[in-house]
Amino acid sequence: MEQIIFHIDVNSAYLSWSALEKMQRGCDTDLRAIPAIIGGDMAKRHGVVLAKSIPAKAFGIVTGEPIVNAMRKCPILHIEPPDHRLYDKRSGELMQLLYDICPDLEQVSIDECYMDYTPVKELFPSPEAAAEHIRARIREQLGFTVNIGISDRKVLAKMASDFQKPDLTHTLYSYEIQEKMWPLPVSSLFLCGHSSVETLHKLEIMTIGDLAQSDVSILTAHLKSHGKILWEYANGIDDSVVETEQAEAKGIGNSTTLSKDAMTKEEAYRVLLALAESVAHRLRSAKQNAEMLSVEIKYNTFQKVSHQTTMQSPTAGSDTIYRTACALFDELWNGTPIRLLGIRSSKLVSAQEPVQLSLFDLPAIQEKGSGFGSPISAAKEARLEQALDSIRQKYGADAIVRGSLLHPKSD
């Protein structure tokens, strides 16, 4: 399977976050619904526009322009000073929510990041469905909206997220660039700034399509190495990957809202298997083992319940996590239809750390040998998982897929 990358970008981040804070403190006016900007000082009228509302954009106000200019365009403009401490807090909440869905993230600014969709692809019927799930969770849990761009290239995912806003998902795969991207003005291309646009216009290059079909040697003669980069981006050429960060010590987890309520244990087990595969893969990618595992259930009544247990030994094994999750599920579930299921690992330790056995483990090893749950079995499982990861890394995520995930049972 070719990589699929999401670019997730908060709509008018500073303004949205300030608007939410003011409303939580009792303000009746939503800054997002009126001509409003974030930036500068309202009394002194100095500084530049850091963020703008959609109504403010209708007056021709643009990010980065002096506030005095913005006031001339819209005399009734509301100016809100920035609160960077608040923005850091909101950004942290967003990244934690996204990390719980899939920690293969690369945060590139306070309000945007890339996500590798591959580790969670088994949990959703399509990338578009996954993006809808992400946008809905952010909207419902955090109160603001994001745009999500989907592509097989990072630069195209970034471009797609800048299409029509707010709260929308757009695709821009390599095979779609001629239709969706080439007709756009060159000023829309990522990293094509004002001076580059002026130079390109002098060369009679007006659209991204013009740029893509230009002679790259002419571009480099006028724009040096930056000209080649712009030409590559215009043609969808970008080999960069999502640079993920190490897992946080507090844990790795994943949850999914089901497209329809799970009514049987077998349906729930299938979802838990996909979640266990995802969590285990991410633990191994982060070179971590989990000492504790928890399972969360949200019923269709919106009641939430959870249960956790300490593992017999630290693990990143899919089978061990899956079987433990099923056992926790059996203890939790009361038969009510299920809307959401989640698995979370915690108390993480380095995978390089040796497993320490207690005296109570020795009789179990002697009695059970290499049975499930024993340290010997865990070592075998780890070697198997390592081999499977190597095959998937070399031949793609779909090289080896569990039959139960590939062929779901019909209702």
N, C-alpha and C positions, 0 to 999 in steps of 0.2 A: 504493500500500500504506500503510495506517495504521501509525503508529509502534508498535513493540513494544519494551517496556522491561523489562529484568531488574533486580531488586534482589537483590544477593548479600550475605549476612550470615553471618559465621562463627558456628558454634554454640559458645556459652560460650567466647569467644575467649581471654580471659586464662587461664582454667583449662585449656583445651586446649593452649595454647602452653606453659604451665608444665609440664603433664603430659608433653608430648613431650620437653622439655628434661631433665626428671628421668630419664626412661627412657633417653634417649641417654647419660646419665652413669652408667647402671648400675642405676637404681632398678627394682625388680621390680613395684612397685605403680603402676597407672594411676589417677591422681587422678580421671579421668572415670568410673571404675567403682566408686568408693566415695563416701560422704558427705563432700564436700570443698568448700571455698570458697577464693577468693582475696580477701585484704583484711586490713588491720590488722597487728597483731603477735601472734603465737601466745602469747608469754610474758605480755604485758601485757593481752591480751584486749581491746584497744581498736580503734576504727576501724569501718568499715562493710563490708558484703559487696559486693565488686565483681563477682564472678562465682561461679556455683554449678554443681555437677554435677547430673545428673538424679537420682541417689540422694539428694542433699541437698534438692532441690526436693520430693521425696516427704515430707520432714519438715515442709513448709510454709515453708521458708526462702526469702526473696525478696531480690532484688538491692536494695541500698540500706539495708537494715535494720542496726541496730547488731550487732556481732559477739556481744555479751553475750546478746542475744535469741536469736541463732542457736544459741549454745551451750546455752541452756535447752531449745530445741526438740530438739537432737540432741547429747547429751553426748559422743558418740564422734566428733564432727565434726573432720575434719582441716583445719587452717588453714594456708594457704601465703601468704607475703608476696608482694606484687606485684613484678615485675621489668620496669619500663617500658622499659629498654633492649632487653631481649629482645623485648618486644611490638612495639616500633618495627621491629626487624629482621624479625620474622615478617610484619608488615603489609606491609613493603616487598617481601618475597618473593611474597606473595599478589598484590599489585597488579602486579608485574612479570609474573607468570604470566598474569594476566587481560589485561594490556596486550598481551602477545604474541598472545593470541587475538583481541582487538578493543580498540584503544586509545581508542575512544569511551566513555571512563569518566568518571564524576563521583564522586570519593571524598568521602564525607560524614562519615566517622569512621575511626578506626584499623582497624575490622573490618567495614566495610560500604561498598558503593558501588552506583551505578546504572550500567548498561551499555545502550547503544543497540544493539539486535540487528540493525538494518537493514544495516550494512555487511558482515555475514558471513552473511546469510540464504541466499545461494546455496550455502554450504558444508554446510548441514544440511537434512535432510528436513522439519524442523519446529522451532519454538522449544523444545519439550520435549526433542527430541533434542539440541539445542545445550546446554541446561541440564544434561542428563545427562552430556554430554561434559565440560563445565566441572567439574561436581562430581567426576567420576571422576579428572580430571587433578589437581585439588587434593588429593583423598584419596590418590592414588598417589604424587604427587611431593612433597607437603608434609606429609602424614600427619595432617591434620585435616579436618573436614567443614564444609560450608556448607549453608544453605538458600537456595533461589532462588525468588523470586516473579516471575511473568510477568504483564504486563498491557499495556493500551494507555494507561494513566495511571500517572504516577510514584507517587502516593499509594496506588493500588491494588496496585502491585507491592510496595511496602513492606508493606502489610497482608498480602499473600499470603505473603511470606517469613516472617511471624510465625505462620502456621498451624502445624500439627503438626510437631514436630522430633524428632530431628535428621536431617541428610543427606537432605532431601526437596525436591522441586519442587512448587510449587502455582501454579495460574493463578487470576486474579481479573480477568477482563475486565469492561468496563462492563456488558455484558449479563448478567453473573453475580452482580452485587452483591445483588440481591434474594434470591437463593437462598443465597449463601455468606456474605454480610456482614451483611445486615440482621438476622438472628436473633441476632447476637452482642451481648453487653452493651456499653453505651456506653463502658465503661472500656477496651475493646479498640481503640477508634478512635484512630488516629494523632493525637497532640497533645492528646488528651483526658485531662488530668491529674486528680489527686484532687479539687481544688476545683471543677473543671468538672463532674465526675461528681456531686458532692454537690448542686450547683445544679440539674443536669438531673434528678436523682432527686426533688428537691422539686417539680419541674414534672411529675412522673410520667412522665418520659422514661427508660425503662429499657434499651431496646435501640437499636442503630444504626438499625433500621428506624423506630422511634418518632421518633428525631431527624430522619431524612430526611424524614418526612412532617409535621414540626412547622411552625408558622408562624414564618418566619425573623425577623419583626419582634419576636416575643416573645423569641426567643433573643438577639437583639441588645440588647433592653431589659435583659436579665439578665446577659449575658456580653459586651456591647459587640461590637467587630469580631471578636473571637475566636469568638463565637457563629455569625456568618455563615460563618467559615472551617470550623468543625465541620460546619455544615449542608451546605456544598459538598462536603466530604470524604465525608460520609455518603451523598451522592448521586453520588459518583464524579466530581465536577467538579474538574478540575485540568489547567490548560493548560501547566504548566511542562515544560520539555524537559531532556534530559541535557546538562549544561554540561561539555563536554569540555575537556581541557587540551591545550596544545601538545605535540607529540611531543618525546620526549627525544632529545638529540643522538646517542645511540648507535644509534638505528635504529628502524625500524618493520617488524614481521614478522607472519606468520600461519602457522599449521600446523593440520592436521586429521588425526585418526585416522579411517581409512576404515571404513564400516560393514561392508564385506567387502574382502578383499585385492585390490589391483589386479594383474591378471595380464598386461596388455598395455600397450604404450606409449601406445596411443590412450586407454585408461582413465586413465592417469597424466596425459596432456596435458590432459584435461578438468578434472581436479582442479587442475592447475597454472594453467589459465586462470581458474578461479574465485578461486584464491588471488591471482593477479596482479591481477585486477580489484579485489579487496579492498585489497591493499597499495597499489596505485596511487591508489585513491580516498582512502585515509587520508593518503598523502603529500600529495596536493593539498589536502585539508582542513586539513592542518597547514602548508600553504604551504612545503613542503620538496621538494627533489630529492635523489635518491640517486646517489652516485658508485660504490657497490659493491653487488653482489647475491650472495646465497648461496642454495643449495638444499640441503635436508636430506631424507634418505630413512631411514626405519626399516623394515627388512625384517620378515617374519613370524617370523624367527629372533631378533628384538629387536636385531640388529646395527644400529648407526647409522653412516651415512656422510654427509659433506657436502662441498661444493665451492663456491668463490666466485670471482668475477671482477670486475675494475674495468670500469665502463661506459665507452663511448667518450666520452660526455659526460653530465653529471648529468641525471637524468630522473625524471619522475613519470608517464610514459606507460604505459598498460596494455599496449599492443602490444609496446613495447620490453622491458618487464619480462617479459612472457610469453615472447617469443622467446628472450630471454637465459636465462630459467629452463629452457626446453626444451633449449637447447644444453648447459647445465650438467647437466641430467638425463641426456641422452644420454651424456655423458662418465662419469657416475657409475654408472648402473644396470647391474647384472650379470645381470639376468633373474630374480632371486629375487622371489617375490610381495611386494608392498609393503603395509605396514600403515599408515604415516604419511608424509605429504608436507608440506614446509614451505618457505616463501620468506621471506627476511629481507633488508631493505635496510639499508645502513649508510653511514657517512661522509656524513651529511646536510648539505646546504647550503641556504641560503634560496633559494626560487624566484625572488626578486627579483634575485639575484646574477647578473650577466652571465656567459655562457659564454665562457671564454677559449680561443681556438684556438691551436694550435702551428703552426709552419711545415710540419709533416708532414701537417696536416689539409688544407692548401690543394690539393695535387694530388688528394686523394681527393674534395674537393668539385668540382673541375673535371672529374674523370673520371666520378664517380658522379652528379653533379647533386643531385637530391633523392631519391636512393635511400635505402633503409632504413638507419638508423644514422648518416646524415650530420646535421650541425647544422641544415641546411635542413629535412630531413625531421622532425627533432625539434621544430622550431618549428611546423610544420604539425600534427604530432600533438598538441602542447600546446594549440593553438587548437581542434582538434576535441574533445579531452577537456574543455576548458573549456565548450564549447557543450553537450556531453552532460551535464555536471554541472549546468548551468543548467536544462536541460530536466527532469532528474530532481528537482532541488530544487523546481521549480515544479509539476510534475505527478505526482511520486511516484517512488519507486525503481524501480517496474515499468514506467515509461513507455517506457524503452528497455532491452531485454535481449538479449544475444547469442543468436542462434538455437541455437548449440551448447549453451548452458546451459539454454535453454528446452525443447529437445527432445533429450534424451540418446539416444544410439544404444542399441538393445536388444542384449543379449548374444547 
